[in-house]
Amino acid sequence: MVDALKLNGKIPQSPDEWDVLAKMAQEQPPLKGPNNHNYIVRIGECWFKIRIPIPNRLEMDLHRLPEYRVQKFLYDQHLNVPNIFHFSESPPYQVQEYLPVPVLDHLYPRGSRLPEHYIGDVVEFLSRLYSLSTDWLLPYFDNWPVDGDTSGFLDRITRSTVGIYNRYFSKYHELYRQLGIPNDIVSLLYQINEPLTPRSFVLCHSDIHRKNCLLVGKTSWFIDWEMALFGDPGFDVGVHLSKVEYLPDEEDRFLELITKKLDRKHQIGIVNDSQVYKKHAFVKSVIVHAVRYHKLISERSDSSTLSDLALKYENKLARAVPIIGNKPLRAPEIERIFVNYINNESCASPPVGPALDGASE
């Protein structure tokens, strides 16, 4: 059970009262994620999660939609997501319903077989999610691929990843080199791309994995909607496959069920196209997590040990090998590279290499 700030009294009824509660909650250590600090509060039998954006966080993903609005919309549509009780723009925070239940990853970590109901739960959830109205999303997606332009959407996602690589290249080029990430990774990213089957766009979660799923009895609930996008359902499926890491027969079953369950305008060609997005996600992961893990290790700001992070990165590098041809490294070597790089950062040489193409958002 997560430690919570336990209070006696009434549930806040006004913005000022919520502000006071949010300030009190921050007196306890947060549950940390890459983008938010989360504080758990219990008032009587009611549990709340106060979610506060991390100042100066690393921007590694597209964020187009207000998370509270997405989650409230889904809750009102009776999907398995926690409720939203309050949000504030200044100071920025939101108050979500907190469910004191296990996260899927705690009971079924990567490499273990998932509970029997989980695959069916995800398929059912996605089929319902993709059937919802998307008209209200459009004002948030100006300068965006038009509905159905899956190839344009893939290009937009690729340009975003290239932008991340460009943004951090000057500081991390030597770390990338030592980890075996090739200098031509940008061209390799574009080589992954291929024409995709046109499909109607939907509201995508964009980050369904074991840590974003709650086990409520024998049902699955889905949290962390900050990366939600209006886009290709094939992208949502491909990212899910890349992050949940099904066993081979589990992935086969998921793909079989999703093609049967989805409306034809969403499922046609989705199996083949999801594999393209899956490859992209593998490459993006080695770029992004080199930076994230460096920050966590150098600041000692994560409960994971250095060895834990090195093992995770070993897995990410191994999955990228067939795509970018990098040399697979074992965790002890990765650990040594991170430590030596942090110790010698002040001596790093200026970046060398060809100019990079892509968005710099």
Buried (B, 14 or more C-beta within 10 A) or exposed (E): EEEBBEBEEEBBEEEEBBBEBBEBBBEEEBBBBBBBBBBBBBBEEEBBBBBBBEEEEBEBBBBBBBBBBBBBBBBEEEBBBBBBBBBBEEEEBBBBBBBEEBBBBEEBEBEEEBBEBBBBBBBBBBBBBBEBEBEBBEEBBEEBBEBBBBBBBBBBBBBBBBBBBBBBBEEBBBBBBBBBBBBEBBEBBEEBBEEBBBBBBBBBBBBBBBBBBBBEEEEBBBBBBBBBBBBBBBBBBBBBBBBBBBEEEBBEBBBEBBBEBBBEEBBBBBBEBBBBBBBBBBBBBBBBBBBBBBBBBBEEEBEEEBEBBBBBBBBBBBBBBEBBEBEEBEBEBBBEBBBEBEEEBEEBEEBEEEEBEBBEE
